[in-house]
């Protein structure tokens, strides 16, 4: 069977409105003057993973629900401008959108519009199956329609990764994705105690062979071959601006290494380099690290 797509990205297409605020949490006030202003741009988790993969030279296709609305037009333009093939399914509730409050230190607070989803939203089974059968790997966003696609992906014989983002280790919704994936990414942000405990539980109760917990400025933790190791952080090449898209960049670069048969430790190094790069890019822009830059920086970085 021909596998003409390296990575099929499911879900996570949408639009963010970026608002820079003087501090987080933002104290109540009647109004604030914000600088450098308010920007609306395409780019949620699936968009940025697809961008990162494509910039590293992987044949990438993105599949998600989109609506005939201004937000959907921004997402289409994003993919067109970056040369990322997009398969869209009509979404009756509207294209996903969020507001990201970004503090001076680069931290963010995301406010997601939950009205832009419907309980009956689905990615059509024939479309998912056909694209999965043409793919080497599928990266699944934790948006609701993608949960129903997981069994189809497994039947198609494609390996699966997912990003649980700020999972607390307990929420059943994210747990469904965690237990169905071969590679699991998550943030340590909402975890209590030792991240290794949650990482091992994912592997013990699910299919995961690799689990990666990103820890921001502390680097990341990698579970591979039943051993948890700490992956040290990489110094960004220029001052940190904000953390929007850092986790997506990490996942894309890790998958690049893994699909090219690098060791899990090397793939995690790629992830930390790409995540550090993403922190130097303004949240209003979309600029993923290139393969040349990634490999150059990895050559200079210790293993």
C-alpha positions in Angstrom: 0.0 0.0 0.0 1.3 3.4 -1.0 1.9 5.8 1.9 2.2 9.2 0.2 1.5 11.2 3.3 4.1 11.2 6.1 1.8 12.7 8.7 -2.0 13.2 8.7 -3.0 15.9 11.2 -6.6 15.6 12.5 -8.4 18.5 14.1 -7.1 21.6 15.8 -7.8 24.1 12.9 -8.9 27.5 14.1 -8.3 31.2 14.7 -6.8 33.0 17.7 -7.2 36.6 18.7 -4.0 37.6 20.4 -4.2 40.3 23.2 -1.1 41.4 24.9 -1.8 42.3 28.5 0.3 44.0 31.2 0.2 41.0 33.5 -1.3 37.6 34.2 -3.6 37.1 36.0 -5.1 40.3 34.8 -6.6 42.3 37.6 -10.1 43.6 37.1 -10.4 47.1 35.6 -13.0 48.9 33.6 -10.6 49.0 30.6 -7.0 48.6 29.5 -4.9 50.1 26.8 -3.0 47.3 25.1 0.2 47.5 23.1 1.2 46.1 20.5 -2.5 45.9 19.9 -5.0 43.1 19.1 -4.4 40.7 16.2 -6.6 37.9 14.9 -4.8 35.2 12.9 -5.2 31.6 11.9 -3.3 29.0 13.9 -4.5 26.7 16.6 -2.8 23.4 17.7 -3.4 21.4 14.5 -2.5 24.2 12.2 0.8 24.8 14.0 1.7 21.1 14.2 1.0 20.8 10.4 3.2 24.0 9.9 6.0 22.6 11.9 6.0 19.2 10.1 5.8 20.8 6.7 8.7 23.2 7.5 10.8 20.1 8.3 10.1 18.6 4.9 7.5 16.0 5.9 4.6 15.4 3.5 1.7 16.7 5.6 -2.0 16.8 5.2 -4.5 18.5 7.6 -8.1 17.3 8.1 -10.7 19.2 10.1 -14.1 20.8 10.2 -14.3 24.3 8.8 -17.2 26.7 8.2 -17.9 29.2 5.4 -17.1 32.1 7.7 -14.4 34.7 8.1 -12.4 32.5 10.5 -12.6 29.6 8.0 -11.2 31.9 5.3 -8.2 32.7 7.5 -7.5 29.1 8.1 -7.7 28.3 4.4 -5.4 31.2 3.6 -2.9 30.0 6.3 -2.7 26.6 4.6 -2.5 28.0 1.1 0.2 30.5 2.0 2.3 27.8 3.7 1.7 25.1 1.0 0.0 22.7 3.5 -2.7 20.5 1.8 -6.0 20.9 3.7 -9.0 18.6 3.5 -12.0 20.4 5.0 -15.4 19.1 6.2 -18.3 21.5 6.6 -18.7 22.5 10.2 -22.2 23.6 11.2 -21.2 25.3 14.4 -18.6 27.6 12.9 -14.8 27.5 12.7 -13.1 27.2 16.0 -11.8 30.4 17.7 -10.2 31.5 20.9 -8.8 34.6 22.6 -5.2 34.3 23.9 -4.1 36.7 26.6 -0.3 37.0 26.5 1.6 38.4 29.4 5.0 40.3 29.3 6.9 37.1 30.2 5.4 35.2 27.3 2.9 33.2 29.3 -0.6 32.9 27.9 -4.2 32.3 29.0 -6.4 30.8 26.3 -10.2 31.4 26.2 -11.9 28.9 23.9 -15.3 29.5 22.3 -17.2 26.4 23.2 -20.1 27.3 21.1 -18.0 26.5 18.0 -18.6 22.8 18.5 -21.6 20.5 18.2 -22.0 17.1 19.9 -22.8 15.4 16.6 -19.7 16.8 14.8 -17.9 14.0 13.0 -15.1 13.6 10.5 -16.6 11.4 7.8 -15.4 7.8 8.2 -14.6 7.2 4.5 -12.5 10.4 4.4 -10.6 9.5 7.5 -10.0 5.9 6.4 -8.8 6.9 2.9 -6.4 9.5 4.2 -5.1 7.2 7.0 -4.5 4.4 4.6 -2.3 6.8 2.6 -0.4 8.0 5.7 2.6 6.8 7.6 1.4 8.4 10.8 -1.6 10.3 12.3 -1.3 13.1 14.8 -4.7 13.6 16.6 -5.8 16.8 18.2 -8.1 16.4 21.3 -11.1 18.1 19.7 -14.3 16.2 20.0 -14.7 14.9 16.4 -11.3 13.3 16.5 -12.3 11.0 19.4 -14.6 9.2 17.0 -11.9 8.9 14.4 -9.5 6.9 16.7 -10.9 3.4 16.0 -10.8 4.1 12.3 -7.2 5.2 12.4 -6.3 2.0 14.3 -8.2 -0.2 11.8 -6.3 1.6 9.0 -3.0 0.4 10.5 -1.5 3.9 11.1 0.5 4.8 14.1 -1.0 7.6 16.3 0.2 10.4 18.4 -1.7 13.0 20.4 -1.1 16.0 22.6 -3.0 16.1 25.9 -1.8 19.7 26.6 -2.5 20.6 30.2 -4.0 17.3 31.3 -4.4 16.8 35.0 -3.9 13.1 34.8 -7.6 12.4 35.7 -10.0 13.9 33.1 -11.6 11.1 31.3 -12.0 13.0 28.0 -8.3 13.4 27.5 -7.6 9.9 28.9 -9.4 8.4 25.9 -6.8 9.9 23.6 -4.0 9.1 25.9 -4.8 5.4 26.0 -5.3 5.1 22.2 -2.0 6.7 21.0 1.4 5.2 20.4 3.1 8.5 21.2 1.7 10.8 23.9 2.7 14.4 24.5 1.5 16.4 27.5 2.5 19.4 29.6 3.4 19.1 33.2 1.5 22.4 33.9 -1.6 20.8 35.6 0.1 17.7 37.0 0.7 17.3 40.7 3.6 15.4 42.1 6.1 13.5 40.0 5.3 13.6 36.2 6.8 10.1 35.8 3.8 8.7 37.7 1.3 9.9 35.2 3.6 9.0 32.3 4.0 5.5 33.5 0.2 5.2 34.0 -0.4 6.2 30.4 2.0 3.5 29.1 0.7 0.8 31.5 -3.0 1.3 30.7 -2.7 2.2 27.0 -0.8 1.6 23.9 1.9 4.2 24.2 5.5 3.2 23.6 6.7 6.8 24.1 5.4 9.4 26.5 6.8 13.0 26.6 5.9 15.6 29.2 7.1 19.1 28.4 8.1 21.3 31.3 8.7 24.7 29.8 12.0 26.2 30.9 12.8 23.0 32.8 13.0 21.0 29.5 11.0 17.8 29.2 10.7 14.2 30.5 10.8 11.2 28.2 9.5 7.7 28.9 11.1 5.2 26.6 11.9 1.5 27.2 10.3 1.8 30.6 12.8 4.4 31.7 12.0 8.1 32.4 14.8 10.5 31.6 15.1 14.3 31.9 15.7 16.2 28.7 17.4 19.4 29.5 16.2 22.7 28.1 17.8 24.4 25.1 18.7 28.1 25.3 16.6 30.0 22.7 18.6 31.6 19.9 17.2 35.0 20.7 15.1 36.5 23.6 11.9 34.7 24.5 8.8 36.6 23.3 6.0 34.2 24.1 5.2 30.6 24.5 2.3 30.3 22.0 2.9 27.2 19.8 5.9 25.9 21.7 4.3 22.6 22.5 3.1 22.2 18.9 6.6 22.9 17.6 8.0 20.4 20.1 5.6 17.7 18.9 6.3 18.3 15.2 10.1 18.2 15.6 9.9 15.0 17.8 7.8 13.3 15.2 10.3 14.4 12.5 13.0 12.6 14.5 10.9 9.6 15.2 9.8 9.1 11.6 13.4 9.3 10.5 14.3 6.5 12.9 16.3 8.6 15.3 16.5 7.5 18.9 13.8 8.8 21.3 16.4 10.9 23.0 17.5 12.5 19.8 13.8 13.1 18.8 13.3 14.8 22.2 16.3 17.0 21.6 14.8 18.1 18.3 11.6 18.9 20.2 13.3 21.1 22.8 15.2 23.0 20.0 12.0 23.6 18.0 10.1 24.6 21.2 12.8 27.1 22.1 12.7 28.5 18.6 8.9 28.9 18.8 9.3 31.0 22.0 11.3 33.6 20.0 8.5 34.1 17.4 5.7 36.6 18.1 2.4 34.9 18.6 1.0 37.0 15.8 3.3 35.3 13.3 3.7 31.8 12.0 7.4 30.9 11.5 8.4 27.3 12.2 12.0 26.2 12.5 13.4 24.8 9.2 15.1 21.4 8.8 18.4 23.0 8.2 18.3 25.2 11.3 17.1 22.3 13.4 19.9 20.0 12.4 22.5 22.7 12.7 21.4 23.5 16.2 21.1 19.8 17.1 24.7 19.3 15.9 25.9 21.9 18.4 23.7 20.8 21.3 24.8 18.0 23.7 23.0 14.7 23.6 
